Amino acid sequence: MVLILGYGSIGRAVEARLATFGARFLRVAMHAQKGVSPASELPSLLPQADIVVVLLPLTDATRGVVDAGFISKMRRGALLVNAARGPIVETQALNESLRAGQIRAALDVTDPEPLPDGHPLWSAPGILITPHIGGWVRKRLDRSWRLVAEQVGRFSRGEPLRNVVVEGY
């Protein structure tokens, strides 16, 4: 069972890719939607997940949300994947749980970032750390430049811009 924490457009895209492997899903967002549980249900959902994928934006409400209490509710041996922002996960709590063998982790982001030489996470068991490359996909630059051109056009015509961040989202 894969729990996707932050079930927005990226969460839906991750689900679509994992579904081809027969994965089953628990969907969680900060605000409830049809078929998506609210964050308040995490304590009962975490023990069901073999993999927890964190895709939340970094806001005051999400900073440190993956703390010792969150991790303690995860199934022993479960995999925590953070492809969002480093400060969403409390580094010390993560390091302690890795060293205790409670969970495993795959991190595309860390706190601090970049992770300095000699940081304890580098030598923690059960961890894979990538250099913040989760967004590097084929044709990323082509899509980025198309969006920029579209936004400039919208701005010049006085139209509302797309992808405006409001309250961290």
Chimera marker file (.cmm) of the C-alpha trace (Angstrom):
<marker_set name="trace">
<marker id="1" x="0.000" y="0.000" z="0.000" r="1" g="1" b="0" radius="0.5"/>
<marker id="2" x="1.357" y="3.417" z="-1.017" r="1" g="1" b="0" radius="0.5"/>
<marker id="3" x="0.267" y="6.461" z="0.970" r="1" g="1" b="0" radius="0.5"/>
<marker id="4" x="0.578" y="9.664" z="-1.039" r="1" g="1" b="0" radius="0.5"/>
<marker id="5" x="0.744" y="12.658" z="1.293" r="1" g="1" b="0" radius="0.5"/>
<marker id="6" x="0.026" y="15.708" z="-0.822" r="1" g="1" b="0" radius="0.5"/>
<marker id="7" x="-2.482" y="14.475" z="-3.352" r="1" g="1" b="0" radius="0.5"/>
<marker id="8" x="-2.437" y="17.294" z="-5.878" r="1" g="1" b="0" radius="0.5"/>
<marker id="9" x="-1.345" y="17.234" z="-9.513" r="1" g="1" b="0" radius="0.5"/>
<marker id="10" x="2.052" y="15.697" z="-8.693" r="1" g="1" b="0" radius="0.5"/>
<marker id="11" x="0.452" y="13.131" z="-6.372" r="1" g="1" b="0" radius="0.5"/>
<marker id="12" x="-1.957" y="12.117" z="-9.125" r="1" g="1" b="0" radius="0.5"/>
<marker id="13" x="0.941" y="11.789" z="-11.585" r="1" g="1" b="0" radius="0.5"/>
<marker id="14" x="2.916" y="9.615" z="-9.147" r="1" g="1" b="0" radius="0.5"/>
<marker id="15" x="-0.146" y="7.431" z="-8.595" r="1" g="1" b="0" radius="0.5"/>
<marker id="16" x="-0.682" y="6.999" z="-12.338" r="1" g="1" b="0" radius="0.5"/>
<marker id="17" x="2.882" y="5.767" z="-12.758" r="1" g="1" b="0" radius="0.5"/>
<marker id="18" x="2.825" y="3.417" z="-9.767" r="1" g="1" b="0" radius="0.5"/>
<marker id="19" x="-0.626" y="2.025" z="-10.611" r="1" g="1" b="0" radius="0.5"/>
<marker id="20" x="0.840" y="0.246" z="-13.642" r="1" g="1" b="0" radius="0.5"/>
<marker id="21" x="2.738" y="-1.944" z="-11.154" r="1" g="1" b="0" radius="0.5"/>
<marker id="22" x="-0.472" y="-2.910" z="-9.360" r="1" g="1" b="0" radius="0.5"/>
<marker id="23" x="0.054" y="-0.643" z="-6.356" r="1" g="1" b="0" radius="0.5"/>
<marker id="24" x="-2.869" y="0.223" z="-4.118" r="1" g="1" b="0" radius="0.5"/>
<marker id="25" x="-3.168" y="3.714" z="-2.683" r="1" g="1" b="0" radius="0.5"/>
<marker id="26" x="-4.133" y="5.781" z="0.306" r="1" g="1" b="0" radius="0.5"/>
<marker id="27" x="-4.512" y="9.430" z="-0.678" r="1" g="1" b="0" radius="0.5"/>
<marker id="28" x="-4.049" y="12.249" z="1.828" r="1" g="1" b="0" radius="0.5"/>
<marker id="29" x="-4.176" y="16.014" z="1.379" r="1" g="1" b="0" radius="0.5"/>
<marker id="30" x="-4.141" y="18.882" z="3.825" r="1" g="1" b="0" radius="0.5"/>
<marker id="31" x="-7.770" y="19.509" z="2.827" r="1" g="1" b="0" radius="0.5"/>
<marker id="32" x="-10.223" y="16.641" z="2.291" r="1" g="1" b="0" radius="0.5"/>
<marker id="33" x="-11.545" y="15.946" z="-1.186" r="1" g="1" b="0" radius="0.5"/>
<marker id="34" x="-13.642" y="13.153" z="-2.639" r="1" g="1" b="0" radius="0.5"/>
<marker id="35" x="-11.536" y="9.974" z="-2.418" r="1" g="1" b="0" radius="0.5"/>
<marker id="36" x="-8.801" y="11.803" z="-0.498" r="1" g="1" b="0" radius="0.5"/>
<marker id="37" x="-8.477" y="11.670" z="3.278" r="1" g="1" b="0" radius="0.5"/>
<marker id="38" x="-7.690" y="14.768" z="5.322" r="1" g="1" b="0" radius="0.5"/>
<marker id="39" x="-4.354" y="14.998" z="7.146" r="1" g="1" b="0" radius="0.5"/>
<marker id="40" x="-6.189" y="14.501" z="10.439" r="1" g="1" b="0" radius="0.5"/>
<marker id="41" x="-6.619" y="10.816" z="9.485" r="1" g="1" b="0" radius="0.5"/>
<marker id="42" x="-2.867" y="10.198" z="9.096" r="1" g="1" b="0" radius="0.5"/>
<marker id="43" x="-2.457" y="8.479" z="12.484" r="1" g="1" b="0" radius="0.5"/>
<marker id="44" x="-4.834" y="5.689" z="11.422" r="1" g="1" b="0" radius="0.5"/>
<marker id="45" x="-3.553" y="5.496" z="7.822" r="1" g="1" b="0" radius="0.5"/>
<marker id="46" x="0.220" y="5.448" z="8.398" r="1" g="1" b="0" radius="0.5"/>
<marker id="47" x="0.314" y="1.922" z="9.889" r="1" g="1" b="0" radius="0.5"/>
<marker id="48" x="-1.322" y="0.576" z="6.707" r="1" g="1" b="0" radius="0.5"/>
<marker id="49" x="1.328" y="1.928" z="4.319" r="1" g="1" b="0" radius="0.5"/>
<marker id="50" x="4.401" y="0.110" z="3.057" r="1" g="1" b="0" radius="0.5"/>
<marker id="51" x="5.527" y="3.314" z="1.327" r="1" g="1" b="0" radius="0.5"/>
<marker id="52" x="4.799" y="6.918" z="2.305" r="1" g="1" b="0" radius="0.5"/>
<marker id="53" x="5.458" y="9.439" z="-0.474" r="1" g="1" b="0" radius="0.5"/>
<marker id="54" x="5.645" y="13.046" z="0.745" r="1" g="1" b="0" radius="0.5"/>
<marker id="55" x="4.667" y="15.623" z="-1.891" r="1" g="1" b="0" radius="0.5"/>
<marker id="56" x="3.478" y="18.523" z="0.257" r="1" g="1" b="0" radius="0.5"/>
<marker id="57" x="4.340" y="22.159" z="-0.365" r="1" g="1" b="0" radius="0.5"/>
<marker id="58" x="6.419" y="23.778" z="2.370" r="1" g="1" b="0" radius="0.5"/>
<marker id="59" x="4.174" y="26.011" z="4.468" r="1" g="1" b="0" radius="0.5"/>
<marker id="60" x="3.962" y="26.878" z="8.149" r="1" g="1" b="0" radius="0.5"/>
<marker id="61" x="1.436" y="24.039" z="8.501" r="1" g="1" b="0" radius="0.5"/>
<marker id="62" x="3.645" y="21.425" z="6.807" r="1" g="1" b="0" radius="0.5"/>
<marker id="63" x="7.061" y="22.355" z="8.233" r="1" g="1" b="0" radius="0.5"/>
<marker id="64" x="8.175" y="19.438" z="10.426" r="1" g="1" b="0" radius="0.5"/>
<marker id="65" x="4.970" y="17.450" z="9.845" r="1" g="1" b="0" radius="0.5"/>
<marker id="66" x="7.055" y="14.279" z="9.454" r="1" g="1" b="0" radius="0.5"/>
<marker id="67" x="8.322" y="14.219" z="13.022" r="1" g="1" b="0" radius="0.5"/>
<marker id="68" x="9.065" y="11.486" z="15.567" r="1" g="1" b="0" radius="0.5"/>
<marker id="69" x="5.349" y="10.980" z="16.240" r="1" g="1" b="0" radius="0.5"/>
<marker id="70" x="4.558" y="10.628" z="12.533" r="1" g="1" b="0" radius="0.5"/>
<marker id="71" x="7.433" y="8.193" z="12.000" r="1" g="1" b="0" radius="0.5"/>
<marker id="72" x="6.496" y="6.128" z="15.060" r="1" g="1" b="0" radius="0.5"/>
<marker id="73" x="3.099" y="5.432" z="13.484" r="1" g="1" b="0" radius="0.5"/>
<marker id="74" x="4.655" y="4.109" z="10.278" r="1" g="1" b="0" radius="0.5"/>
<marker id="75" x="4.882" y="0.363" z="9.780" r="1" g="1" b="0" radius="0.5"/>
<marker id="76" x="8.270" y="-1.039" z="10.805" r="1" g="1" b="0" radius="0.5"/>
<marker id="77" x="10.428" y="-1.315" z="7.677" r="1" g="1" b="0" radius="0.5"/>
<marker id="78" x="8.214" y="1.037" z="5.660" r="1" g="1" b="0" radius="0.5"/>
<marker id="79" x="9.841" y="3.356" z="3.143" r="1" g="1" b="0" radius="0.5"/>
<marker id="80" x="9.566" y="7.135" z="3.530" r="1" g="1" b="0" radius="0.5"/>
<marker id="81" x="10.054" y="8.985" z="0.231" r="1" g="1" b="0" radius="0.5"/>
<marker id="82" x="10.487" y="12.753" z="0.430" r="1" g="1" b="0" radius="0.5"/>
<marker id="83" x="10.345" y="14.408" z="-2.977" r="1" g="1" b="0" radius="0.5"/>
<marker id="84" x="8.852" y="17.634" z="-1.614" r="1" g="1" b="0" radius="0.5"/>
<marker id="85" x="10.901" y="19.946" z="0.585" r="1" g="1" b="0" radius="0.5"/>
<marker id="86" x="13.529" y="19.036" z="3.168" r="1" g="1" b="0" radius="0.5"/>
<marker id="87" x="12.088" y="20.927" z="6.172" r="1" g="1" b="0" radius="0.5"/>
<marker id="88" x="8.847" y="18.926" z="5.983" r="1" g="1" b="0" radius="0.5"/>
<marker id="89" x="10.809" y="16.067" z="7.583" r="1" g="1" b="0" radius="0.5"/>
<marker id="90" x="12.499" y="16.572" z="10.955" r="1" g="1" b="0" radius="0.5"/>
<marker id="91" x="16.034" y="15.432" z="10.185" r="1" g="1" b="0" radius="0.5"/>
<marker id="92" x="16.960" y="14.357" z="13.718" r="1" g="1" b="0" radius="0.5"/>
<marker id="93" x="13.813" y="12.231" z="14.093" r="1" g="1" b="0" radius="0.5"/>
<marker id="94" x="14.456" y="10.653" z="10.700" r="1" g="1" b="0" radius="0.5"/>
<marker id="95" x="18.093" y="9.912" z="11.513" r="1" g="1" b="0" radius="0.5"/>
<marker id="96" x="17.161" y="8.315" z="14.842" r="1" g="1" b="0" radius="0.5"/>
<marker id="97" x="14.468" y="6.130" z="13.254" r="1" g="1" b="0" radius="0.5"/>
<marker id="98" x="16.842" y="4.999" z="10.487" r="1" g="1" b="0" radius="0.5"/>
<marker id="99" x="19.541" y="4.076" z="12.994" r="1" g="1" b="0" radius="0.5"/>
<marker id="100" x="16.977" y="2.175" z="15.085" r="1" g="1" b="0" radius="0.5"/>
<marker id="101" x="15.865" y="0.237" z="11.993" r="1" g="1" b="0" radius="0.5"/>
<marker id="102" x="12.314" y="1.556" z="12.308" r="1" g="1" b="0" radius="0.5"/>
<marker id="103" x="11.973" y="2.760" z="8.707" r="1" g="1" b="0" radius="0.5"/>
<marker id="104" x="13.919" y="3.210" z="5.470" r="1" g="1" b="0" radius="0.5"/>
<marker id="105" x="14.083" y="6.415" z="3.449" r="1" g="1" b="0" radius="0.5"/>
<marker id="106" x="14.627" y="7.744" z="-0.058" r="1" g="1" b="0" radius="0.5"/>
<marker id="107" x="15.266" y="11.475" z="-0.047" r="1" g="1" b="0" radius="0.5"/>
<marker id="108" x="15.472" y="13.812" z="-3.003" r="1" g="1" b="0" radius="0.5"/>
<marker id="109" x="15.526" y="16.741" z="-0.583" r="1" g="1" b="0" radius="0.5"/>
<marker id="110" x="17.086" y="17.201" z="2.844" r="1" g="1" b="0" radius="0.5"/>
<marker id="111" x="17.279" y="19.698" z="5.655" r="1" g="1" b="0" radius="0.5"/>
<marker id="112" x="19.827" y="21.210" z="5.463" r="1" g="1" b="0" radius="0.5"/>
<marker id="113" x="20.291" y="21.233" z="1.718" r="1" g="1" b="0" radius="0.5"/>
<marker id="114" x="22.774" y="20.554" z="0.389" r="1" g="1" b="0" radius="0.5"/>
<marker id="115" x="23.572" y="17.975" z="3.038" r="1" g="1" b="0" radius="0.5"/>
<marker id="116" x="27.084" y="18.799" z="4.288" r="1" g="1" b="0" radius="0.5"/>
<marker id="117" x="29.975" y="16.336" z="4.206" r="1" g="1" b="0" radius="0.5"/>
<marker id="118" x="30.018" y="14.229" z="7.348" r="1" g="1" b="0" radius="0.5"/>
<marker id="119" x="26.312" y="14.729" z="8.126" r="1" g="1" b="0" radius="0.5"/>
<marker id="120" x="24.907" y="11.688" z="9.978" r="1" g="1" b="0" radius="0.5"/>
<marker id="121" x="22.342" y="10.962" z="7.244" r="1" g="1" b="0" radius="0.5"/>
<marker id="122" x="25.173" y="10.091" z="4.831" r="1" g="1" b="0" radius="0.5"/>
<marker id="123" x="26.067" y="7.068" z="6.951" r="1" g="1" b="0" radius="0.5"/>
<marker id="124" x="22.576" y="6.113" z="8.152" r="1" g="1" b="0" radius="0.5"/>
<marker id="125" x="21.460" y="2.583" z="7.283" r="1" g="1" b="0" radius="0.5"/>
<marker id="126" x="18.512" y="2.083" z="4.949" r="1" g="1" b="0" radius="0.5"/>
<marker id="127" x="18.736" y="5.422" z="3.144" r="1" g="1" b="0" radius="0.5"/>
<marker id="128" x="19.066" y="6.531" z="-0.464" r="1" g="1" b="0" radius="0.5"/>
<marker id="129" x="19.854" y="10.209" z="-1.063" r="1" g="1" b="0" radius="0.5"/>
<marker id="130" x="19.596" y="11.808" z="-4.497" r="1" g="1" b="0" radius="0.5"/>
<marker id="131" x="20.776" y="15.372" z="-5.301" r="1" g="1" b="0" radius="0.5"/>
<marker id="132" x="17.366" y="17.101" z="-5.616" r="1" g="1" b="0" radius="0.5"/>
<marker id="133" x="16.767" y="15.862" z="-9.157" r="1" g="1" b="0" radius="0.5"/>
<marker id="134" x="13.179" y="14.598" z="-8.830" r="1" g="1" b="0" radius="0.5"/>
<marker id="135" x="11.881" y="17.340" z="-11.113" r="1" g="1" b="0" radius="0.5"/>
<marker id="136" x="14.429" y="16.696" z="-13.848" r="1" g="1" b="0" radius="0.5"/>
<marker id="137" x="12.361" y="14.926" z="-16.456" r="1" g="1" b="0" radius="0.5"/>
<marker id="138" x="12.565" y="14.722" z="-20.200" r="1" g="1" b="0" radius="0.5"/>
<marker id="139" x="11.390" y="17.884" z="-21.960" r="1" g="1" b="0" radius="0.5"/>
<marker id="140" x="11.291" y="19.788" z="-18.642" r="1" g="1" b="0" radius="0.5"/>
<marker id="141" x="12.965" y="22.846" z="-20.166" r="1" g="1" b="0" radius="0.5"/>
<marker id="142" x="10.673" y="22.827" z="-23.198" r="1" g="1" b="0" radius="0.5"/>
<marker id="143" x="7.618" y="22.785" z="-20.908" r="1" g="1" b="0" radius="0.5"/>
<marker id="144" x="9.130" y="25.467" z="-18.667" r="1" g="1" b="0" radius="0.5"/>
<marker id="145" x="9.750" y="27.864" z="-21.558" r="1" g="1" b="0" radius="0.5"/>
<marker id="146" x="6.248" y="27.254" z="-22.931" r="1" g="1" b="0" radius="0.5"/>
<marker id="147" x="4.819" y="28.155" z="-19.518" r="1" g="1" b="0" radius="0.5"/>
<marker id="148" x="6.933" y="31.315" z="-19.336" r="1" g="1" b="0" radius="0.5"/>
<marker id="149" x="5.755" y="32.403" z="-22.801" r="1" g="1" b="0" radius="0.5"/>
<marker id="150" x="2.144" y="31.658" z="-21.872" r="1" g="1" b="0" radius="0.5"/>
<marker id="151" x="2.443" y="33.610" z="-18.598" r="1" g="1" b="0" radius="0.5"/>
<marker id="152" x="3.976" y="36.647" z="-20.347" r="1" g="1" b="0" radius="0.5"/>
<marker id="153" x="1.122" y="36.572" z="-22.856" r="1" g="1" b="0" radius="0.5"/>
<marker id="154" x="-1.480" y="36.331" z="-20.106" r="1" g="1" b="0" radius="0.5"/>
<marker id="155" x="0.145" y="39.177" z="-18.173" r="1" g="1" b="0" radius="0.5"/>
<marker id="156" x="0.314" y="41.431" z="-21.242" r="1" g="1" b="0" radius="0.5"/>
<marker id="157" x="-3.377" y="40.757" z="-22.010" r="1" g="1" b="0" radius="0.5"/>
<marker id="158" x="-4.398" y="41.383" z="-18.386" r="1" g="1" b="0" radius="0.5"/>
<marker id="159" x="-5.539" y="37.780" z="-17.927" r="1" g="1" b="0" radius="0.5"/>
<marker id="160" x="-5.147" y="35.836" z="-14.673" r="1" g="1" b="0" radius="0.5"/>
<marker id="161" x="-1.844" y="33.988" z="-14.393" r="1" g="1" b="0" radius="0.5"/>
<marker id="162" x="-1.699" y="30.198" z="-14.023" r="1" g="1" b="0" radius="0.5"/>
<marker id="163" x="0.066" y="28.416" z="-11.154" r="1" g="1" b="0" radius="0.5"/>
<marker id="164" x="-0.120" y="31.362" z="-8.764" r="1" g="1" b="0" radius="0.5"/>
<marker id="165" x="0.984" y="30.321" z="-5.283" r="1" g="1" b="0" radius="0.5"/>
<marker id="166" x="-1.618" y="31.248" z="-2.661" r="1" g="1" b="0" radius="0.5"/>
<marker id="167" x="-1.041" y="30.384" z="1.004" r="1" g="1" b="0" radius="0.5"/>
<marker id="168" x="1.838" y="28.100" z="0.047" r="1" g="1" b="0" radius="0.5"/>
<marker id="169" x="-0.080" y="26.161" z="-2.626" r="1" g="1" b="0" radius="0.5"/>
<link id1="1" id2="2" r="1" g="1" b="0" radius="0.2"/>
<link id1="2" id2="3" r="1" g="1" b="0" radius="0.2"/>
<link id1="3" id2="4" r="1" g="1" b="0" radius="0.2"/>
<link id1="4" id2="5" r="1" g="1" b="0" radius="0.2"/>
<link id1="5" id2="6" r="1" g="1" b="0" radius="0.2"/>
<link id1="6" id2="7" r="1" g="1" b="0" radius="0.2"/>
<link id1="7" id2="8" r="1" g="1" b="0" radius="0.2"/>
<link id1="8" id2="9" r="1" g="1" b="0" radius="0.2"/>
<link id1="9" id2="10" r="1" g="1" b="0" radius="0.2"/>
<link id1="10" id2="11" r="1" g="1" b="0" radius="0.2"/>
<link id1="11" id2="12" r="1" g="1" b="0" radius="0.2"/>
<link id1="12" id2="13" r="1" g="1" b="0" radius="0.2"/>
<link id1="13" id2="14" r="1" g="1" b="0" radius="0.2"/>
<link id1="14" id2="15" r="1" g="1" b="0" radius="0.2"/>
<link id1="15" id2="16" r="1" g="1" b="0" radius="0.2"/>
<link id1="16" id2="17" r="1" g="1" b="0" radius="0.2"/>
<link id1="17" id2="18" r="1" g="1" b="0" radius="0.2"/>
<link id1="18" id2="19" r="1" g="1" b="0" radius="0.2"/>
<link id1="19" id2="20" r="1" g="1" b="0" radius="0.2"/>
<link id1="20" id2="21" r="1" g="1" b="0" radius="0.2"/>
<link id1="21" id2="22" r="1" g="1" b="0" radius="0.2"/>
<link id1="22" id2="23" r="1" g="1" b="0" radius="0.2"/>
<link id1="23" id2="24" r="1" g="1" b="0" radius="0.2"/>
<link id1="24" id2="25" r="1" g="1" b="0" radius="0.2"/>
<link id1="25" id2="26" r="1" g="1" b="0" radius="0.2"/>
<link id1="26" id2="27" r="1" g="1" b="0" radius="0.2"/>
<link id1="27" id2="28" r="1" g="1" b="0" radius="0.2"/>
<link id1="28" id2="29" r="1" g="1" b="0" radius="0.2"/>
<link id1="29" id2="30" r="1" g="1" b="0" radius="0.2"/>
<link id1="30" id2="31" r="1" g="1" b="0" radius="0.2"/>
<link id1="31" id2="32" r="1" g="1" b="0" radius="0.2"/>
<link id1="32" id2="33" r="1" g="1" b="0" radius="0.2"/>
<link id1="33" id2="34" r="1" g="1" b="0" radius="0.2"/>
<link id1="34" id2="35" r="1" g="1" b="0" radius="0.2"/>
<link id1="35" id2="36" r="1" g="1" b="0" radius="0.2"/>
<link id1="36" id2="37" r="1" g="1" b="0" radius="0.2"/>
<link id1="37" id2="38" r="1" g="1" b="0" radius="0.2"/>
<link id1="38" id2="39" r="1" g="1" b="0" radius="0.2"/>
<link id1="39" id2="40" r="1" g="1" b="0" radius="0.2"/>
<link id1="40" id2="41" r="1" g="1" b="0" radius="0.2"/>
<link id1="41" id2="42" r="1" g="1" b="0" radius="0.2"/>
<link id1="42" id2="43" r="1" g="1" b="0" radius="0.2"/>
<link id1="43" id2="44" r="1" g="1" b="0" radius="0.2"/>
<link id1="44" id2="45" r="1" g="1" b="0" radius="0.2"/>
<link id1="45" id2="46" r="1" g="1" b="0" radius="0.2"/>
<link id1="46" id2="47" r="1" g="1" b="0" radius="0.2"/>
<link id1="47" id2="48" r="1" g="1" b="0" radius="0.2"/>
<link id1="48" id2="49" r="1" g="1" b="0" radius="0.2"/>
<link id1="49" id2="50" r="1" g="1" b="0" radius="0.2"/>
<link id1="50" id2="51" r="1" g="1" b="0" radius="0.2"/>
<link id1="51" id2="52" r="1" g="1" b="0" radius="0.2"/>
<link id1="52" id2="53" r="1" g="1" b="0" radius="0.2"/>
<link id1="53" id2="54" r="1" g="1" b="0" radius="0.2"/>
<link id1="54" id2="55" r="1" g="1" b="0" radius="0.2"/>
<link id1="55" id2="56" r="1" g="1" b="0" radius="0.2"/>
<link id1="56" id2="57" r="1" g="1" b="0" radius="0.2"/>
<link id1="57" id2="58" r="1" g="1" b="0" radius="0.2"/>
<link id1="58" id2="59" r="1" g="1" b="0" radius="0.2"/>
<link id1="59" id2="60" r="1" g="1" b="0" radius="0.2"/>
<link id1="60" id2="61" r="1" g="1" b="0" radius="0.2"/>
<link id1="61" id2="62" r="1" g="1" b="0" radius="0.2"/>
<link id1="62" id2="63" r="1" g="1" b="0" radius="0.2"/>
<link id1="63" id2="64" r="1" g="1" b="0" radius="0.2"/>
<link id1="64" id2="65" r="1" g="1" b="0" radius="0.2"/>
<link id1="65" id2="66" r="1" g="1" b="0" radius="0.2"/>
<link id1="66" id2="67" r="1" g="1" b="0" radius="0.2"/>
<link id1="67" id2="68" r="1" g="1" b="0" radius="0.2"/>
<link id1="68" id2="69" r="1" g="1" b="0" radius="0.2"/>
<link id1="69" id2="70" r="1" g="1" b="0" radius="0.2"/>
<link id1="70" id2="71" r="1" g="1" b="0" radius="0.2"/>
<link id1="71" id2="72" r="1" g="1" b="0" radius="0.2"/>
<link id1="72" id2="73" r="1" g="1" b="0" radius="0.2"/>
<link id1="73" id2="74" r="1" g="1" b="0" radius="0.2"/>
<link id1="74" id2="75" r="1" g="1" b="0" radius="0.2"/>
<link id1="75" id2="76" r="1" g="1" b="0" radius="0.2"/>
<link id1="76" id2="77" r="1" g="1" b="0" radius="0.2"/>
<link id1="77" id2="78" r="1" g="1" b="0" radius="0.2"/>
<link id1="78" id2="79" r="1" g="1" b="0" radius="0.2"/>
<link id1="79" id2="80" r="1" g="1" b="0" radius="0.2"/>
<link id1="80" id2="81" r="1" g="1" b="0" radius="0.2"/>
<link id1="81" id2="82" r="1" g="1" b="0" radius="0.2"/>
<link id1="82" id2="83" r="1" g="1" b="0" radius="0.2"/>
<link id1="83" id2="84" r="1" g="1" b="0" radius="0.2"/>
<link id1="84" id2="85" r="1" g="1" b="0" radius="0.2"/>
<link id1="85" id2="86" r="1" g="1" b="0" radius="0.2"/>
<link id1="86" id2="87" r="1" g="1" b="0" radius="0.2"/>
<link id1="87" id2="88" r="1" g="1" b="0" radius="0.2"/>
<link id1="88" id2="89" r="1" g="1" b="0" radius="0.2"/>
<link id1="89" id2="90" r="1" g="1" b="0" radius="0.2"/>
<link id1="90" id2="91" r="1" g="1" b="0" radius="0.2"/>
<link id1="91" id2="92" r="1" g="1" b="0" radius="0.2"/>
<link id1="92" id2="93" r="1" g="1" b="0" radius="0.2"/>
<link id1="93" id2="94" r="1" g="1" b="0" radius="0.2"/>
<link id1="94" id2="95" r="1" g="1" b="0" radius="0.2"/>
<link id1="95" id2="96" r="1" g="1" b="0" radius="0.2"/>
<link id1="96" id2="97" r="1" g="1" b="0" radius="0.2"/>
<link id1="97" id2="98" r="1" g="1" b="0" radius="0.2"/>
<link id1="98" id2="99" r="1" g="1" b="0" radius="0.2"/>
<link id1="99" id2="100" r="1" g="1" b="0" radius="0.2"/>
<link id1="100" id2="101" r="1" g="1" b="0" radius="0.2"/>
<link id1="101" id2="102" r="1" g="1" b="0" radius="0.2"/>
<link id1="102" id2="103" r="1" g="1" b="0" radius="0.2"/>
<link id1="103" id2="104" r="1" g="1" b="0" radius="0.2"/>
<link id1="104" id2="105" r="1" g="1" b="0" radius="0.2"/>
<link id1="105" id2="106" r="1" g="1" b="0" radius="0.2"/>
<link id1="106" id2="107" r="1" g="1" b="0" radius="0.2"/>
<link id1="107" id2="108" r="1" g="1" b="0" radius="0.2"/>
<link id1="108" id2="109" r="1" g="1" b="0" radius="0.2"/>
<link id1="109" id2="110" r="1" g="1" b="0" radius="0.2"/>
<link id1="110" id2="111" r="1" g="1" b="0" radius="0.2"/>
<link id1="111" id2="112" r="1" g="1" b="0" radius="0.2"/>
<link id1="112" id2="113" r="1" g="1" b="0" radius="0.2"/>
<link id1="113" id2="114" r="1" g="1" b="0" radius="0.2"/>
<link id1="114" id2="115" r="1" g="1" b="0" radius="0.2"/>
<link id1="115" id2="116" r="1" g="1" b="0" radius="0.2"/>
<link id1="116" id2="117" r="1" g="1" b="0" radius="0.2"/>
<link id1="117" id2="118" r="1" g="1" b="0" radius="0.2"/>
<link id1="118" id2="119" r="1" g="1" b="0" radius="0.2"/>
<link id1="119" id2="120" r="1" g="1" b="0" radius="0.2"/>
<link id1="120" id2="121" r="1" g="1" b="0" radius="0.2"/>
<link id1="121" id2="122" r="1" g="1" b="0" radius="0.2"/>
<link id1="122" id2="123" r="1" g="1" b="0" radius="0.2"/>
<link id1="123" id2="124" r="1" g="1" b="0" radius="0.2"/>
<link id1="124" id2="125" r="1" g="1" b="0" radius="0.2"/>
<link id1="125" id2="126" r="1" g="1" b="0" radius="0.2"/>
<link id1="126" id2="127" r="1" g="1" b="0" radius="0.2"/>
<link id1="127" id2="128" r="1" g="1" b="0" radius="0.2"/>
<link id1="128" id2="129" r="1" g="1" b="0" radius="0.2"/>
<link id1="129" id2="130" r="1" g="1" b="0" radius="0.2"/>
<link id1="130" id2="131" r="1" g="1" b="0" radius="0.2"/>
<link id1="131" id2="132" r="1" g="1" b="0" radius="0.2"/>
<link id1="132" id2="133" r="1" g="1" b="0" radius="0.2"/>
<link id1="133" id2="134" r="1" g="1" b="0" radius="0.2"/>
<link id1="134" id2="135" r="1" g="1" b="0" radius="0.2"/>
<link id1="135" id2="136" r="1" g="1" b="0" radius="0.2"/>
<link id1="136" id2="137" r="1" g="1" b="0" radius="0.2"/>
<link id1="137" id2="138" r="1" g="1" b="0" radius="0.2"/>
<link id1="138" id2="139" r="1" g="1" b="0" radius="0.2"/>
<link id1="139" id2="140" r="1" g="1" b="0" radius="0.2"/>
<link id1="140" id2="141" r="1" g="1" b="0" radius="0.2"/>
<link id1="141" id2="142" r="1" g="1" b="0" radius="0.2"/>
<link id1="142" id2="143" r="1" g="1" b="0" radius="0.2"/>
<link id1="143" id2="144" r="1" g="1" b="0" radius="0.2"/>
<link id1="144" id2="145" r="1" g="1" b="0" radius="0.2"/>
<link id1="145" id2="146" r="1" g="1" b="0" radius="0.2"/>
<link id1="146" id2="147" r="1" g="1" b="0" radius="0.2"/>
<link id1="147" id2="148" r="1" g="1" b="0" radius="0.2"/>
<link id1="148" id2="149" r="1" g="1" b="0" radius="0.2"/>
<link id1="149" id2="150" r="1" g="1" b="0" radius="0.2"/>
<link id1="150" id2="151" r="1" g="1" b="0" radius="0.2"/>
<link id1="151" id2="152" r="1" g="1" b="0" radius="0.2"/>
<link id1="152" id2="153" r="1" g="1" b="0" radius="0.2"/>
<link id1="153" id2="154" r="1" g="1" b="0" radius="0.2"/>
<link id1="154" id2="155" r="1" g="1" b="0" radius="0.2"/>
<link id1="155" id2="156" r="1" g="1" b="0" radius="0.2"/>
<link id1="156" id2="157" r="1" g="1" b="0" radius="0.2"/>
<link id1="157" id2="158" r="1" g="1" b="0" radius="0.2"/>
<link id1="158" id2="159" r="1" g="1" b="0" radius="0.2"/>
<link id1="159" id2="160" r="1" g="1" b="0" radius="0.2"/>
<link id1="160" id2="161" r="1" g="1" b="0" radius="0.2"/>
<link id1="161" id2="162" r="1" g="1" b="0" radius="0.2"/>
<link id1="162" id2="163" r="1" g="1" b="0" radius="0.2"/>
<link id1="163" id2="164" r="1" g="1" b="0" radius="0.2"/>
<link id1="164" id2="165" r="1" g="1" b="0" radius="0.2"/>
<link id1="165" id2="166" r="1" g="1" b="0" radius="0.2"/>
<link id1="166" id2="167" r="1" g="1" b="0" radius="0.2"/>
<link id1="167" id2="168" r="1" g="1" b="0" radius="0.2"/>
<link id1="168" id2="169" r="1" g="1" b="0" radius="0.2"/>
</marker_set>
